[in-house]
């Protein structure tokens, strides 16, 4: 994945440019994993292709909330409104099968800059925004889960210095909701309850910690909390289970099969896991499910059931991308061999 950075007076941007061929599905998944918005380029002359379907499916699978379809090379079709509408209608019909709710269509000519940064006189029939205006103004504040407080503990801070004899803080990145001093919280998997004594950032107390802040929580009681534990609200806890169902994109040349064993890394918790069932392989071009697939090859996407040696504290990926995602690591080579999105607890 090629990353490029730029900024305007309104926003800073990171572009993750991924190849479109099916052999690079894993690259597309990697690029989309942290994206707020996906740009799908479609040639106005060719219309929808397999590559267009594939990008839309992966954006939907990775729960990218916002999609911009750039109908490119409008200069080669004489900026015809009919060509633009043909692509728009075809993509809209396909997107109806996916979990895509916010789709914007922009007719552009990348070669000449039409409707990229400024409005083009060649498309008087188009009344929508330019690409840059949309990128600068699309609202992403509601994309993060601010309802379910989730704080995976990354590190326990114990200075044991003369000035901080009894200091004990729990550092990590807020994965959901908000944490404030006085909140009653639950620590998983132990099940102990306590209250937040203070919320700190860069050595100073702050009013609250929200995603994606890295912060330190101090608790009112001295309880056993370590890396991999989860701090949440008493009345709003994630699922805790060892058996989960998930969609997984396979990154390795060695195929995934039932009974395969891996190291699973989920939030800040690391455990061993085994694939207990391979349900189907998903064709990312047609959405066809191959129920007879006995393995997942390189760049394949499929649905599996995993059993973890230790309980995982998770939410469904569609609800929280941070607590609903994981990677699988080959214990022999330490290579990342798969990326997964949790659907829910296995039945």
Buried (B, 14 or more C-beta within 10 A) or exposed (E): BEEEEEEEEEEEBEBBEBBBEBEBBBBBBBBBBBBBBBBBBBBBEEBBEEBBBBBBBBBBBBBBBBBBBBBBBBBBBEBBBEBBBBBBEBBEEBBEEBEBEEBBBBBBBBEEEBBBEEBBEBBEEBEBBBBBBBBBEBEEEEBBBBEBBBBBBBEBEEEEEEEEEEEBBBBBBBBBBBBBBEBEBBBBEEEBEBEBBBBBEEEEEBEBBBBEBEBBBBBBEEEEBEBBBBBBBEEEBBBBBBBBBBBBBBBBEBEBEEEBEBBBBBBBBEBEBBBBBBBBBBBBBEEEBEEEBEBBBBBBBBBBBBBBEBBBBBBBBEBBBBBBBBBBBBEEEEEBBBBBBBBBBBE
